[in-house]
Amino acid sequence: MARVVVNAPKSAKRGEVIEIKTLAGHAMETGFRRTQTGELIARDIITGLVCTYNGVEVFRAELHPAMAANPLVVFSTLATESGTLEFKWTGDNGYAATQSASITVV
Amino acid sequence: MTSRRQFLALACGALAAGEAAAQLDPNIQALRAAALESAIRKVTGGKPVREGKVKLELPPLVDNGNTVPLSVSVASPMTSADHVKAIHVLTEKNPQPYVVSAYLGPRAGRASIATRARIADSGRVIAIAQLSDGSFWSATVSVVVTLSACLEEGLI
């Protein structure tokens, strides 16, 4: 199954900017490579990442074949309240992965 | 064990692929430039893009085009009145210009993203930021790539 990793701080001060690192295990086949016999290898990539903070979308990214394999996306958000950060990846051929991280805001 | 028949089939396939690539060559520069222009137009909706505010960081000399670390940050207070709505990263020499589009809001706190890209050949990398007032700002970096990404048989 899909392997995804999220690195976010466990606790933060209210109003602090926290950095979130996300990594998904995926070959990100571009669709531009060919086999030895000259046939194109079909595209198979992750196309989107959405991050929600207690149900509110705070970050969204569209990925394209020019992303490196195992796409890393680093972004930041404001620590507003204690709760969960939900991450959702979607991609070609029905790829879907979710991960969550809880955060305590003091 | 590869039979003579299999070998010939493989060789012909490789030759055909090579010829297809060769046929594209004369116009490839113009096609790439046009693709980049149209991608920028699509991102901005035809609005003017000004240089500045955006900081695009990536190594000037790239050993391996398959994983190029890059980061984009935009000088913005990130308040609900004045924030960065989107950051787009485009390249000049890839088969498709798009790399990543990130959509942020005032809740991002800081307008900065980092990721890893594939870059096929030496050329320009452009980051475009859309601000909440509707203006577009950009930064351009020229990179030299020694090992191209994923295109062993040459650029398609």
Interface residues (C-beta under 8 A of the other chain):
Chain A: V17 I18 T30 F32 R33 R34 Q36 T37 G38 E39 Y53 V56 V58 F59 R60 A61 E62 L63 H64 P65 A66 M67 A68 A69 P71 L72 V73 V74 F75 S76 T77 L78 T80
Chain B: A9 L10 G13 A14 A16 A17 N66 T67 V68 S71 T91 N94 P95 Q96 Y98 V99 V100 S101 A102 Y103 L104 G105 R107 A108 G109 R110 S112 I113 A114 T115 R116 A117 R118 I119 A149 C150 L151 E152 E153 I156
